[in-house]
């Protein structure tokens, strides 16, 4: 059986005192403590260096040494442990000196009772463990505070800065002394943002992942993602942790610019290709017309038809591009959500039958209502339905359509078991003129996304090669 008794070392050159203390302790708390004896200062020091005891009882007078020398040795070797000093009657100066040197408590020899002794030992051990836990937590949290890559700012009830970490000083370019004389609102780039921040923290007691703009001492703009919490309701103190996302936002903007450049280049190439073909036909017709010395009426009409037809083709191409990307004028009305989807399915019924596609429908039971432009929404849904039908093998296709309410939003899902979309192509699906179809214009999904966005919705795609594709439209209900 494991020995659970607490080991205590008594350093005292008087063996009678050791027997007396041990007797008192065993009478009050038998089998709880194991008291060991070091009769000299040197033996006491040797035992201390082994660090095997939970508490030390140290006599103040140890030959040419004192208990204060023992306490100093604890400090020299960096060993923290509870120490109770045993002093003579009336040695108040010694008692005070012992406490200043790090003793947990002191007891007067000759006045010790068993209960006082046990209580002092029990309190000393318990309090030491408690203080050590607090110290460990302080070191841990101080380390996080000091080494955090985020700005950490502590403010009082008047929003005055009362503590900052090194990152805050480095990013804001102020010294600690300067920051401790500032009000939190002075750190914001715009006064309106500062007032909004203070209003949010006062009303909600917390701010979670909100973007604000700080300014450094030199006036540099710093984009911040801030989390803030009240630490003490009565005192009104709160903690503000701010992540500098300036570089991240700059990189995201550069990435968007690069993507725009790539899309613009692709659109330019496609337009050049699509427009060049009819333009070539027009130029050929004009050239042929000029070669004929006296064109007949029949030939003239032929050339004019070619020119008109190809001009119309160019006009249709440009019109489709403009319509697929511009803000729409919507005729918004309330419609049952399930009915909106069913009407789009009716328009695709012929294609479903001709391709032998099996249709699975799952509609929510609740009567959700959408505020939509029915005609435009039919176009958006029909584009997705036709794409799904064309992606499946005739006779083996399964088209799945469902509606569902989730977290206050209406979800419309359109899935197929077709060929799927390669991962590298998912990001291009909604780009103008991007298409994998031989005769496609590449504007169908662009138009669909534009319609959904104009309805304050979103559209997402999930796809696995060889298994199929799922489009999810999220719309706000009425």
TORVEXVO-392589 format. One line per field, with one value per residue (C-alpha): x, y, z; residue number from 1; residue in three letters. Coordinates in steps of 0.02 Angstrom, whole numbers, plus 32768, in hexadecimal, padded with zeros to 4 digits. Layout:
BEGIN
x <- c(X; ...)
y <- c(Y; ...)
z <- c(Z; ...)
nr <- c(NUM; ...)
rest <- c(ALA; ...)
This chain:
BEGIN
x <- c(8000; 8043; 8079; 800C; 8054; 809C; 8158; 8193; 8247; 8272; 831D; 8346; 83E1; 8378; 833D; 82C1; 8269; 825D; 820D; 8195; 815C; 814C; 80E5; 8070; 8057; 8032; 7FB6; 7F50; 7F63; 7FA3; 7FDD; 7FCA; 807A; 8128; 81A0; 825B; 82EB; 8388; 83EF; 8469; 8465; 84D4; 8465; 83CD; 8418; 8442; 838E; 8347; 83AC; 8359; 82B0; 8252; 81E6; 8140; 8166; 81FB; 81FE; 829D; 82E3; 8324; 83C1; 842F; 84DB; 853C; 84AF; 83FE; 8359; 836D; 8408; 839D; 8319; 83A1; 83DD; 832E; 833D; 83ED; 83BC; 8317; 82AF; 8203; 81B3; 814F; 81BF; 8183; 8202; 8210; 8243; 825A; 81DA; 81D2; 8246; 81D3; 8261; 8298; 81E6; 81D5; 827F; 824F; 81AD; 8208; 8287; 81FD; 81BF; 810B; 80E9; 8140; 811D; 815F; 81B6; 816C; 80C1; 8099; 7FFD; 7FD7; 7F43; 7FA5; 8035; 7FC7; 7F62; 8001; 8048; 7FA4; 7F8B; 8040; 8037; 7F8B; 7FB1; 8058; 8004; 7F81; 8002; 806D; 7FD6; 7FB1; 8067; 806A; 7FCC; 8013; 80B3; 804E; 7FD8; 8062; 80C2; 802B; 8014; 80C9; 80E6; 803E; 8046; 7FA1; 7F8E; 7F4C; 7F08; 7EB9; 7E4A; 7DEB; 7D37; 7D63; 7DB1; 7E5E; 7EEA; 7F31; 7F9E; 7FE3; 8051; 80F3; 809A; 8022; 80B4; 8110; 807B; 8038; 80E9; 80CC; 812F; 80D5; 80D9; 8084; 7FFC; 7FD5; 7FA8; 7F30; 7E78; 7E48; 7DE7; 7E8A; 7EC8; 7E3D; 7E56; 7DA4; 7D42; 7CA1; 7CF2; 7D31; 7C83; 7C38; 7CB8; 7C95; 7BDA; 7BE7; 7C53; 7BE0; 7B3F; 7B75; 7C08; 7C65; 7CA0; 7CC2; 7D28; 7CFD; 7D6C; 7DA6; 7E31; 7EBB; 7F41; 7FF6; 8056; 8096; 7FE3; 7FF2; 7F4B; 7F3B; 7EAC; 7E7C; 7E0F; 7DD8; 7D94; 7D6A; 7D1C; 7CF0; 7D5B; 7D03; 7C51; 7C64; 7D0D; 7CE3; 7D8D; 7D96; 7E15; 7E2E; 7E8C; 7EAF; 7EF8; 7F51; 7F07; 7F51; 7FC9; 7F42; 7EC8; 7F4F; 7F78; 7EBE; 7EAC; 7F43; 7EFC; 7E54; 7EAC; 7F0C; 7E6C; 7E16; 7EA8; 7E9E; 7DE0; 7DF0; 7E72; 7E06; 7D6D; 7DD2; 7E11; 7D64; 7D14; 7D9F; 7D81; 7CC3; 7CC1; 7D4C; 7CE9; 7C53; 7CC7; 7D28; 7C84; 7C58; 7D02; 7CF8; 7C4B; 7C88; 7D23; 7CBC; 7C42; 7CD1; 7D1C; 7C7D; 7C7D; 7BC0; 7B72; 7AC7; 7A36; 7A38; 7AF1; 7ADD; 7A50; 7ABA; 7B4C; 7AD9; 7A87; 7B33; 7B62; 7ABD; 7ABD; 7B6E; 7B50; 7AB8; 7B24; 7BA2; 7B16; 7AC9; 7B73; 7B91; 7ADE; 7AEF; 7B91; 7B45; 7AA8; 7B0B; 7B6C; 7B07; 7A96; 79E7; 7942; 78DA; 781E; 781B; 7782; 775B; 7754; 7752; 7805; 77D7; 776B; 77FC; 7866; 77D8; 77B5; 786B; 7862; 77C9; 7830; 78B6; 783C; 7857; 7913; 78FF; 7890; 78FA; 7997; 7942; 7972; 7921; 78E6; 78EB; 7893; 789B; 783B; 7830; 7788; 7784; 7738; 77CF; 77B5; 7835; 7833; 7878; 786A; 7819; 7852; 7908; 790B; 78C4; 7955; 79D4; 798A; 7970; 7A27; 7A5B; 79DD; 7A14; 7ACC; 7AA6; 7A45; 7ACF; 7B54; 7AFE; 7AFE; 7A55; 79F1; 7A5C; 7A4A; 79FC; 79CE; 79B0; 7954; 792E; 78FC; 7924; 7924; 79C8; 79FC; 7979; 79AA; 7958; 79C5; 79A0; 7A0E; 7A20; 7A8D; 7ABD; 7B1F; 7B7C; 7C33; 7C5F; 7CCD; 7D8C; 7DCB; 7E30; 7D94; 7D21; 7D63; 7D40; 7C8C; 7C3A; 7CB8; 7C72; 7C93; 7CD9; 7C8D; 7CBB; 7C32; 7C5A; 7BCB; 7BB8; 7BC9; 7C0B; 7B8B; 7B06; 7B52; 7B8F; 7ADA; 7A9D; 7B17; 7AE8; 7A2F; 7A4F; 7ABD; 7A39; 79C0; 7A3C; 7A64; 7AFD; 7B26; 7BA6; 7BE1; 7C21; 7C5F; 7CBB; 7CFF; 7C9F; 7C1B; 7BBE; 7BA0; 7B33; 7B03; 7ABD; 7A5E; 7A44; 79BB; 796D; 78B6; 782E)
y <- c(8000; 80AB; 811A; 81B7; 820B; 82B8; 82C1; 8350; 837A; 83CA; 841F; 8436; 8411; 83E4; 832F; 834D; 83D2; 8356; 82D0; 8350; 8391; 82E1; 82AB; 8341; 8322; 8268; 8288; 8301; 82B4; 8201; 81AF; 8252; 8294; 8246; 82B7; 82A2; 82F3; 834E; 8373; 83EE; 847D; 841B; 8381; 83EF; 8441; 8397; 835B; 83FD; 83E5; 833C; 8396; 8303; 8356; 83B4; 842A; 845D; 8488; 84EE; 8524; 85D5; 85AC; 8525; 8539; 85BC; 85C4; 8603; 85D7; 8670; 861F; 8588; 85F3; 8647; 859C; 8576; 8614; 85ED; 8543; 8585; 850E; 8546; 84EB; 851B; 853F; 855A; 85B0; 8579; 860C; 8635; 868F; 874A; 8747; 87B8; 8805; 8757; 8726; 87BC; 879C; 86E7; 8719; 879C; 8717; 86A6; 863D; 8602; 8614; 8614; 85B9; 85E3; 8552; 8528; 856D; 84F1; 8487; 83EE; 8441; 84E1; 847B; 840D; 84A3; 8505; 846F; 844A; 8500; 8513; 847F; 84AD; 8566; 8540; 84CF; 8553; 85DF; 8572; 854F; 8608; 862E; 85A8; 85EF; 869F; 8666; 860A; 8699; 8719; 86B4; 86B3; 876D; 8796; 8721; 8730; 8768; 87C3; 886E; 885C; 88F8; 8906; 899D; 89E0; 8A18; 8AC1; 8A67; 8AA2; 8A2A; 89D9; 894E; 891A; 888E; 88A4; 887E; 890F; 8984; 8948; 894F; 89F6; 8A40; 8A89; 8A6C; 8A1A; 8ABE; 8B18; 8A95; 8A97; 8B4F; 8B33; 8B0E; 8A79; 8AE3; 8B3D; 8A9C; 8A97; 8AE2; 8B27; 8B70; 8B1D; 8A71; 8A98; 8ACC; 8A2F; 89C2; 8A12; 8A04; 894B; 8920; 8980; 8934; 8881; 886E; 8818; 8833; 8799; 879D; 884C; 88B2; 895F; 89D3; 8A0C; 8A8D; 8A89; 8B1A; 8B43; 8B42; 8A99; 8A42; 8998; 8923; 88C5; 882E; 884D; 87E1; 883C; 8806; 8858; 880D; 885B; 889F; 8905; 8950; 895F; 8921; 88C5; 8869; 888E; 8812; 8854; 87F2; 885B; 8822; 88AE; 883B; 87B6; 8834; 8878; 87C9; 87A4; 8845; 8819; 876C; 87B7; 882E; 879E; 8739; 87CE; 87DF; 8726; 8730; 87D0; 877D; 86E4; 874E; 87B6; 8719; 86CB; 876C; 8780; 86CE; 86DB; 8786; 8760; 86D4; 8740; 87D2; 8762; 8734; 87EC; 8818; 8788; 87C1; 8876; 883C; 87CF; 885D; 88D0; 884F; 8844; 88D0; 88DC; 886A; 882B; 884F; 879A; 87A1; 8847; 8801; 8767; 87D2; 8844; 87AC; 876B; 8814; 8829; 8778; 8787; 8835; 87ED; 8761; 87DD; 8845; 87AB; 8779; 8825; 882E; 8784; 87B8; 8858; 8802; 8779; 87F3; 8893; 88BA; 8880; 88D9; 885E; 884D; 8806; 87AA; 8725; 866F; 85C8; 8588; 84D8; 851B; 8584; 84E6; 847E; 84FE; 84F9; 843B; 8444; 84A9; 8421; 838F; 8371; 8364; 82EE; 827A; 8281; 8253; 81CF; 8228; 81EC; 827B; 8272; 8300; 8327; 83C0; 840A; 83FA; 84AA; 8532; 85A2; 863B; 8691; 8743; 872F; 8763; 86C2; 86D4; 86F5; 866B; 85F1; 861E; 8600; 8558; 851F; 8541; 84D0; 8449; 8447; 8440; 83AC; 8351; 836B; 832D; 8283; 81E9; 81D6; 8147; 813E; 81EB; 8215; 82CB; 82F6; 8396; 83C9; 845C; 8475; 84FA; 8506; 858B; 8605; 85F1; 8594; 8515; 84D8; 8445; 8402; 8367; 82ED; 824B; 8288; 8297; 8315; 83AF; 83AC; 8405; 8483; 84B9; 84DA; 858A; 85B7; 8578; 8622; 8684; 86D1; 866A; 85D6; 8535; 847F; 8468; 8467; 84DD; 8539; 85F4; 85EA; 8669; 85F6; 85E1; 8696; 86CC; 8652; 8695; 8748; 8723; 86CC; 875B; 87DA; 8779; 878B; 86D2; 8665; 85D0; 8549; 84AF; 8407; 8385; 82E0; 82A1; 8209; 821A; 82BB; 8370; 83CA; 8482; 84D4; 8579; 85D6; 865B; 86C6; 8698; 871C)
z <- c(8000; 7FCF; 8061; 8059; 80F3; 80D2; 80EE; 815E; 8189; 8230; 8238; 82F1; 8359; 83F2; 83EC; 847A; 8413; 8381; 83F0; 843B; 8390; 834A; 83E1; 83D3; 831A; 832B; 83B8; 834E; 82A1; 82AC; 820B; 81A8; 81B7; 81BA; 8218; 81F4; 8252; 821A; 82B8; 8268; 81EB; 8171; 8175; 8161; 80C6; 807D; 8097; 804E; 7FAE; 7F93; 7F8D; 7FD7; 805C; 8052; 80E4; 814F; 8209; 8227; 82D0; 82CC; 832F; 82DE; 832D; 82CB; 824A; 8254; 8206; 8198; 814C; 8125; 80D1; 8068; 802F; 7FED; 7F84; 7F49; 7F01; 7EBC; 7F25; 7F5F; 7FF1; 808D; 8124; 81D7; 8247; 82FD; 836C; 8421; 848C; 846C; 83D3; 8370; 830D; 82DB; 82B0; 823E; 81EF; 81CC; 8176; 810E; 80DA; 8096; 8127; 8118; 81D3; 827B; 831F; 83CD; 8422; 84CA; 8498; 840E; 8421; 83B9; 8362; 833B; 82F6; 8287; 824A; 821F; 81C0; 8165; 8138; 8102; 808A; 8045; 8031; 7FDD; 7F5D; 7F3D; 7F29; 7EB8; 7E49; 7E40; 7E16; 7D8E; 7D41; 7D4B; 7CF4; 7C70; 7C4B; 7C57; 7BD6; 7B63; 7B80; 7B5D; 7AC9; 7A71; 79BB; 79D5; 7A26; 7AD8; 7B2C; 7BD8; 7BFA; 7C91; 7CA1; 7C54; 7BBF; 7BF4; 7BC8; 7C65; 7C1C; 7B72; 7B31; 7ACC; 7A27; 7A44; 7A65; 79C9; 7953; 7993; 799E; 7A4C; 7AEB; 7B7C; 7BDC; 7B4A; 7B37; 7BF1; 7BE2; 7B50; 7B3F; 7AD6; 7A59; 7A2B; 79DA; 7957; 78AA; 78A6; 7938; 78FA; 7908; 79B7; 79F0; 79A0; 79F9; 7AA2; 7A86; 7A5A; 7AF0; 7B67; 7B24; 7B00; 7B79; 7AEA; 7A38; 79CF; 792E; 78F4; 7882; 78B7; 787E; 78F5; 78D0; 7907; 7950; 78A1; 785B; 7807; 77EB; 7843; 7819; 78B7; 78DD; 7991; 7A1D; 7ABE; 7B63; 7C06; 7C90; 7D25; 7D1E; 7DBD; 7D94; 7CDC; 7CA2; 7BFD; 7B92; 7ADA; 7A6B; 79BC; 792B; 78A9; 7803; 779A; 773D; 7728; 76DE; 766C; 762E; 7614; 75B0; 7546; 7528; 74F5; 747F; 7432; 741F; 73CE; 7357; 7329; 7311; 72AC; 723D; 7225; 71FC; 7182; 712A; 7121; 70E4; 7064; 7029; 7028; 6FD5; 6F59; 6F05; 6ED3; 6EAD; 6E36; 6DE0; 6DD0; 6D88; 6D0C; 6CD4; 6CBF; 6C61; 6BED; 6BD0; 6B9C; 6B26; 6AC1; 6A41; 6A3A; 6ABE; 6A97; 6B09; 6B40; 6B6C; 6BC6; 6C30; 6C58; 6C92; 6CF7; 6D4A; 6D7D; 6DC5; 6E21; 6E67; 6EAB; 6EF1; 6F4B; 6F8E; 6FD5; 7021; 7074; 70BB; 7107; 714A; 719E; 71F0; 7234; 7273; 72CB; 7338; 7352; 73E5; 73BC; 73CA; 742C; 7439; 74E9; 7528; 75A9; 756E; 75CA; 75C5; 758F; 7500; 74BC; 74AC; 7464; 73DB; 73A4; 739F; 732D; 72B0; 72AF; 72A2; 71E7; 71FA; 728E; 7228; 7189; 71EB; 7257; 72FA; 739B; 740B; 74CB; 7525; 75E0; 7619; 76C8; 771C; 7764; 76F9; 76DC; 766D; 75FE; 75BE; 750D; 7459; 741E; 7369; 7397; 741A; 7399; 7326; 73B2; 73E7; 7334; 730B; 739B; 736B; 72B5; 72E7; 735A; 72D1; 7251; 72CB; 72E0; 7270; 7219; 7262; 7302; 734A; 73F2; 7412; 74CA; 74FA; 75AD; 761A; 76D1; 7759; 77B9; 7838; 77F9; 7742; 76B3; 765A; 75A9; 7575; 74C4; 74B3; 742B; 7419; 7380; 7354; 73DA; 73D0; 73DE; 747A; 7415; 73B5; 744A; 7464; 73AE; 73A2; 73B7; 734E; 72AE; 7210; 7271; 722B; 7212; 718F; 70D6; 70AB; 7151; 7164; 7217; 7255; 72A1; 734E; 734E; 7332; 73B7; 7439; 740E; 7427; 74CE; 750C; 74D9; 7548; 75DA; 75D1; 75B6; 7549; 7571; 7514; 7551; 74D5; 74CD; 7428; 73EC; 7474; 744F; 747F; 74FE; 74F1; 7590; 7585; 7629; 762C; 76B5; 76D4; 76D6)
nr <- c(1; 2; 3; 4; 5; 6; 7; 8; 9; 10; 11; 12; 13; 14; 15; 16; 17; 18; 19; 20; 21; 22; 23; 24; 25; 26; 27; 28; 29; 30; 31; 32; 33; 34; 35; 36; 37; 38; 39; 40; 41; 42; 43; 44; 45; 46; 47; 48; 49; 50; 51; 52; 53; 54; 55; 56; 57; 58; 59; 60; 61; 62; 63; 64; 65; 66; 67; 68; 69; 70; 71; 72; 73; 74; 75; 76; 77; 78; 79; 80; 81; 82; 83; 84; 85; 86; 87; 88; 89; 90; 91; 92; 93; 94; 95; 96; 97; 98; 99; 100; 101; 102; 103; 104; 105; 106; 107; 108; 109; 110; 111; 112; 113; 114; 115; 116; 117; 118; 119; 120; 121; 122; 123; 124; 125; 126; 127; 128; 129; 130; 131; 132; 133; 134; 135; 136; 137; 138; 139; 140; 141; 142; 143; 144; 145; 146; 147; 148; 149; 150; 151; 152; 153; 154; 155; 156; 157; 158; 159; 160; 161; 162; 163; 164; 165; 166; 167; 168; 169; 170; 171; 172; 173; 174; 175; 176; 177; 178; 179; 180; 181; 182; 183; 184; 185; 186; 187; 188; 189; 190; 191; 192; 193; 194; 195; 196; 197; 198; 199; 200; 201; 202; 203; 204; 205; 206; 207; 208; 209; 210; 211; 212; 213; 214; 215; 216; 217; 218; 219; 220; 221; 222; 223; 224; 225; 226; 227; 228; 229; 230; 231; 232; 233; 234; 235; 236; 237; 238; 239; 240; 241; 242; 243; 244; 245; 246; 247; 248; 249; 250; 251; 252; 253; 254; 255; 256; 257; 258; 259; 260; 261; 262; 263; 264; 265; 266; 267; 268; 269; 270; 271; 272; 273; 274; 275; 276; 277; 278; 279; 280; 281; 282; 283; 284; 285; 286; 287; 288; 289; 290; 291; 292; 293; 294; 295; 296; 297; 298; 299; 300; 301; 302; 303; 304; 305; 306; 307; 308; 309; 310; 311; 312; 313; 314; 315; 316; 317; 318; 319; 320; 321; 322; 323; 324; 325; 326; 327; 328; 329; 330; 331; 332; 333; 334; 335; 336; 337; 338; 339; 340; 341; 342; 343; 344; 345; 346; 347; 348; 349; 350; 351; 352; 353; 354; 355; 356; 357; 358; 359; 360; 361; 362; 363; 364; 365; 366; 367; 368; 369; 370; 371; 372; 373; 374; 375; 376; 377; 378; 379; 380; 381; 382; 383; 384; 385; 386; 387; 388; 389; 390; 391; 392; 393; 394; 395; 396; 397; 398; 399; 400; 401; 402; 403; 404; 405; 406; 407; 408; 409; 410; 411; 412; 413; 414; 415; 416; 417; 418; 419; 420; 421; 422; 423; 424; 425; 426; 427; 428; 429; 430; 431; 432; 433; 434; 435; 436; 437; 438; 439; 440; 441; 442; 443; 444; 445; 446; 447; 448; 449; 450; 451; 452; 453; 454; 455; 456; 457; 458; 459; 460; 461; 462; 463; 464; 465; 466; 467; 468; 469; 470; 471; 472; 473; 474; 475; 476; 477; 478)
rest <- c(UNK; UNK; UNK; UNK; UNK; UNK; UNK; UNK; UNK; UNK; UNK; UNK; UNK; UNK; UNK; UNK; UNK; UNK; UNK; UNK; UNK; UNK; UNK; UNK; UNK; UNK; UNK; UNK; UNK; UNK; UNK; UNK; UNK; UNK; UNK; UNK; UNK; UNK; UNK; UNK; UNK; UNK; UNK; UNK; UNK; UNK; UNK; UNK; UNK; UNK; UNK; UNK; UNK; UNK; UNK; UNK; UNK; UNK; UNK; UNK; UNK; UNK; UNK; UNK; UNK; UNK; UNK; UNK; UNK; UNK; UNK; UNK; UNK; UNK; UNK; UNK; UNK; UNK; UNK; UNK; UNK; UNK; UNK; UNK; UNK; UNK; UNK; UNK; UNK; UNK; UNK; UNK; UNK; UNK; UNK; UNK; UNK; UNK; UNK; UNK; UNK; UNK; UNK; UNK; UNK; UNK; UNK; UNK; UNK; UNK; UNK; UNK; UNK; UNK; UNK; UNK; UNK; UNK; UNK; UNK; UNK; UNK; UNK; UNK; UNK; UNK; UNK; UNK; UNK; UNK; UNK; UNK; UNK; UNK; UNK; UNK; UNK; UNK; UNK; UNK; UNK; UNK; UNK; UNK; UNK; UNK; UNK; UNK; UNK; UNK; UNK; UNK; UNK; UNK; UNK; UNK; UNK; UNK; UNK; UNK; UNK; UNK; UNK; UNK; UNK; UNK; UNK; UNK; UNK; UNK; UNK; UNK; UNK; UNK; UNK; UNK; UNK; UNK; UNK; UNK; UNK; UNK; UNK; UNK; UNK; UNK; UNK; UNK; UNK; UNK; UNK; UNK; UNK; UNK; UNK; UNK; UNK; UNK; UNK; UNK; UNK; UNK; UNK; UNK; UNK; UNK; UNK; UNK; UNK; UNK; UNK; UNK; UNK; UNK; UNK; UNK; UNK; UNK; UNK; UNK; UNK; UNK; UNK; UNK; UNK; UNK; UNK; UNK; UNK; UNK; UNK; UNK; UNK; UNK; UNK; UNK; UNK; UNK; UNK; UNK; UNK; UNK; UNK; UNK; UNK; UNK; UNK; UNK; UNK; UNK; UNK; UNK; UNK; UNK; UNK; UNK; UNK; UNK; UNK; UNK; UNK; UNK; UNK; UNK; UNK; UNK; UNK; UNK; UNK; UNK; UNK; UNK; UNK; UNK; UNK; UNK; UNK; UNK; UNK; UNK; UNK; UNK; UNK; UNK; UNK; UNK; UNK; UNK; UNK; UNK; UNK; UNK; UNK; UNK; UNK; UNK; UNK; UNK; UNK; UNK; UNK; UNK; UNK; UNK; UNK; UNK; UNK; UNK; UNK; UNK; UNK; UNK; UNK; UNK; UNK; UNK; UNK; UNK; UNK; UNK; UNK; UNK; UNK; UNK; UNK; UNK; UNK; UNK; UNK; UNK; UNK; UNK; UNK; UNK; UNK; UNK; UNK; UNK; UNK; UNK; UNK; UNK; UNK; UNK; UNK; UNK; UNK; UNK; UNK; UNK; UNK; UNK; UNK; UNK; UNK; UNK; UNK; UNK; UNK; UNK; UNK; UNK; UNK; UNK; UNK; UNK; UNK; UNK; UNK; UNK; UNK; UNK; UNK; UNK; UNK; UNK; UNK; UNK; UNK; UNK; UNK; UNK; UNK; UNK; UNK; UNK; UNK; UNK; UNK; UNK; UNK; UNK; UNK; UNK; UNK; UNK; UNK; UNK; UNK; UNK; UNK; UNK; UNK; UNK; UNK; UNK; UNK; UNK; UNK; UNK; UNK; UNK; UNK; UNK; UNK; UNK; UNK; UNK; UNK; UNK; UNK; UNK; UNK; UNK; UNK; UNK; UNK; UNK; UNK; UNK; UNK; UNK; UNK; UNK; UNK; UNK; UNK; UNK; UNK; UNK; UNK; UNK; UNK; UNK; UNK; UNK; UNK; UNK; UNK; UNK; UNK; UNK; UNK; UNK; UNK; UNK; UNK; UNK; UNK; UNK; UNK; UNK; UNK; UNK; UNK; UNK; UNK; UNK; UNK; UNK; UNK; UNK; UNK; UNK; UNK; UNK; UNK; UNK)
